Amino acid sequence: MITLAISTFGNRVSARLDCAESILLVIIRDGVVASRTPMNLLPHGKRQILERLGVDVLICGGLTRKCVSVARGSRIRVIPWVQGDVEDVLAHFMQHELTPTS
């Protein structure tokens, strides 16, 4: 099972993780999307929320060094600098065309 979070702004990947107000939480079981849940994020405490949700992989746009450090400290693998429509990005991830960098 993989718990994937995509930082969102409307139907697109948010330009910056630190400014993201929401995520799409996706549970993947046996290579198939088992559930999708849009969730609002608080301005502070993103790390705690992602940890509590058990996120394994985070797909996001730009992110600060602090965000990278926080994700690594939480053992969340990050796929940064992604742009585009959330559905397209999810499809690319499911086809193993996006790879975590940390």
SERO-4910 file (N, C-alpha, C, O; in steps of 0.05 Angstrom, whole numbers):
BEGIN
 pado doro    nc1    nc2    nc3   cac1   cac2   cac3    cc1    cc2    cc3    oc1    oc2    oc3
  Met    A     17    -24      0      0      0      0     18     25      0     38     26     14
  Ile    A     10     44    -16     24     70    -17      4     92    -10    -18     92    -21
  Thr    A     11    110      8     -5    133     13      9    157      0     31    164      7
  Leu    A     -4    168    -19      6    190    -36     -9    216    -30    -33    216    -27
  Ala    A      6    237    -27     -6    264    -24      4    281    -47     28    283    -52
  Ile    A    -15    295    -60     -9    314    -81    -18    341    -71    -42    345    -66
  Ser    A      1    360    -69     -7    387    -60    -23    400    -83    -14    399   -106
  Thr    A    -46    412    -77    -64    422    -98    -72    451    -94    -72    462    -73
  Phe    A    -78    462   -117    -91    489   -119   -111    486   -141   -105    486   -165
  Gly    A   -136    483   -133   -157    477   -153   -152    449   -164   -149    430   -149
  Asn    A   -151    447   -191   -146    421   -203   -117    418   -212   -111    400   -228
  Arg    A   -100    435   -202    -71    434   -210    -53    429   -186    -61    434   -163
  Val    A    -29    419   -191     -9    417   -170     -2    445   -161      3    462   -178
  Ser    A     -2    450   -135      4    477   -125     32    485   -132     50    468   -132
  Ala    A     36    510   -138     62    520   -147     83    518   -125    106    514   -130
  Arg    A     74    521   -100     93    520    -77     80    504    -54     57    509    -46
  Leu    A     95    485    -44     85    469    -22     79    485      3     58    481     16
  Asp    A     97    504     10     93    519     34     68    537     34     58    545     55
  Cys    A     57    542     10     33    558      7      8    541      1    -14    552      0
  Ala    A     12    515     -2    -11    498     -9    -32    498     14    -25    496     37
  Glu    A    -56    500      6    -78    500     25    -93    473     26   -109    468     43
  Ser    A    -86    455      6   -100    430      5    -82    409     -8    -63    415    -21
  Ile    A    -90    383     -3    -77    361    -16    -99    342    -27   -122    342    -17
  Leu    A    -91    325    -45   -107    302    -53    -93    278    -41    -70    272    -48
  Leu    A   -106    265    -23    -95    241    -10   -104    217    -25   -128    212    -28
  Val    A    -85    201    -36    -92    178    -52    -80    153    -40    -56    152    -33
  Ile    A    -97    133    -36    -88    107    -26    -86     88    -50   -105     85    -65
  Ile    A    -62     76    -53    -58     58    -76    -53     30    -64    -34     26    -48
  Arg    A    -69     11    -73    -66    -17    -64    -63    -35    -89    -79    -33   -107
  Asp    A    -42    -51    -89    -37    -69   -111    -37    -55   -138    -48    -65   -158
  Gly    A    -25    -31   -139    -23    -16   -164    -48     -3   -174    -50      6   -196
  Val    A    -69     -2   -157    -95     10   -164   -103     31   -143    -98     27   -120
  Val    A   -114     53   -153   -124     74   -135   -148     63   -119   -168     57   -131
  Ala    A   -144     60    -93   -166     49    -76   -184     71    -65   -208     67    -61
  Ser    A   -172     95    -60   -188    117    -51   -174    143    -57   -150    145    -60
  Arg    A   -191    164    -58   -181    192    -63   -197    210    -45   -221    210    -45
  Thr    A   -182    226    -30   -196    244    -11   -183    272    -12   -159    275     -5
  Pro    A   -197    292    -21   -187    319    -20   -187    329     10   -207    324     24
  Met    A   -166    342     18   -164    351     46   -153    379     48   -134    385     33
  Asn    A   -164    395     65   -153    422     70   -130    420     89   -130    402    107
  Leu    A   -110    437     86    -87    438    104    -87    464    119    -97    485    110
  Leu    A    -76    463    143    -73    487    159    -47    501    149    -29    487    139
  Pro    A    -45    527    153    -20    541    144      5    530    157     26    529    145
  His    A      3    522    182     26    511    197     19    483    205     -4    475    207
  Gly    A     40    467    209     35    439    218     31    420    195     20    398    199
  Lys    A     40    426    171     36    408    148     51    382    153     40    360    147
  Arg    A     75    383    165     90    359    170     74    340    188     72    316    183
  Gln    A     62    351    210     48    334    229     23    322    215     17    299    220
  Ile    A     10    337    198    -13    327    184     -5    304    166    -18    283    165
  Leu    A     16    308    150     25    288    131     35    263    146     29    241    137
  Glu    A     48    267    168     57    244    185     33    229    196     32    204    194
  Arg    A     14    243    206    -10    231    218    -26    215    197    -37    194    204
  Leu    A    -26    225    173    -40    211    151    -24    188    140    -34    172    124
  Gly    A      1    185    149     18    163    140     27    165    111     30    146     97
  Val    A     32    190    102     40    195     75     67    183     70     86    188     85
  Asp    A     69    167     48     95    155     39    108    173     18    133    176     19
  Val    A     92    183      0    103    199    -22     87    225    -25     63    225    -22
  Leu    A    102    247    -29     90    273    -32     98    284    -60    122    286    -66
  Ile    A     78    291    -76     83    304   -101     75    334    -97     54    340    -87
  Cys    A     94    351   -106     89    380   -101    103    396   -123    118    386   -139
  Gly    A     97    422   -122    111    441   -140    137    449   -126    152    432   -116
  Gly    A    143    474   -126    167    484   -113    166    481    -83    144    480    -71
  Leu    A    189    478    -70    190    477    -41    216    488    -31    236    488    -44
  Thr    A    214    498     -7    237    510      6    256    488     17    248    465     20
  Arg    A    280    497     24    299    478     37    287    467     63    291    444     70
  Lys    A    273    485     77    261    476    102    240    454     97    239    434    112
  Cys    A    224    457     76    205    436     69    218    410     62    209    388     70
  Val    A    240    411     48    255    387     41    265    374     66    263    349     69
  Ser    A    277    389     84    287    379    109    265    366    126    269    345    137
  Val    A    242    379    127    220    369    142    210    342    131    206    323    146
  Ala    A    208    341    105    199    316     92    219    293     97    211    271    103
  Arg    A    244    299     94    264    279     98    264    269    127    268    246    133
  Gly    A    260    288    145    259    281    174    235    264    180    235    249    200
  Ser    A    215    265    163    191    249    167    191    224    151    172    208    151
  Arg    A    213    220    136    216    197    118    195    196     96    187    174     87
  Ile    A    186    219     88    167    222     66    184    226     41    201    244     39
  Arg    A    181    208     21    195    212     -5    181    234    -20    156    235    -21
  Val    A    197    251    -32    186    275    -46    192    274    -76    213    267    -85
  Ile    A    171    281    -91    174    286   -120    168    316   -124    145    323   -127
  Pro    A    189    332   -124    185    361   -126    185    372   -154    190    358   -174
  Trp    A    179    398   -156    180    413   -181    161    402   -203    167    404   -226
  Val    A    139    391   -194    119    380   -213     99    402   -218     90    416   -200
  Gln    A     91    404   -243     70    423   -251     49    408   -267     54    386   -278
  Gly    A     25    419   -268      4    408   -285    -21    400   -271    -25    405   -247
  Asp    A    -39    389   -287    -65    380   -277    -61    356   -259    -45    337   -264
  Val    A    -75    356   -237    -72    335   -216    -78    307   -228    -64    288   -222
  Glu    A    -99    305   -245   -105    279   -256    -83    268   -275    -77    245   -275
  Asp    A    -71    286   -290    -49    279   -308    -25    270   -291    -12    250   -297
  Val    A    -19    285   -270      4    278   -252     -1    251   -239     18    235   -237
  Leu    A    -25    246   -229    -31    221   -217    -28    198   -237    -17    177   -230
  Ala    A    -37    202   -261    -34    181   -282     -4    176   -287      3    152   -290
  His    A     12    196   -289     41    192   -293     53    177   -270     70    160   -274
  Phe    A     45    183   -245     55    169   -222     47    140   -223     64    122   -218
  Met    A     23    134   -230     13    107   -231     28     91   -253     30     66   -251
  Gln    A     38    105   -274     53     91   -295     83     91   -289     99     85   -307
  His    A     90     98   -265    118     98   -256    135    118   -272    159    113   -276
  Glu    A    123    140   -280    138    160   -295    147    183   -278    161    201   -287
  Leu    A    140    183   -252    150    202   -233    164    187   -211    153    167   -201
  Thr    A    188    195   -203    204    181   -184    212    198   -161    221    221   -165
  Pro    A    208    189   -136    216    205   -113    246    210   -113    262    193   -121
  Thr    A    254    234   -103    282    241   -102    294    238    -74    318    239    -71
  Ser    A    277    235    -54    287    232    -27    271    212    -12    277    206     12
***
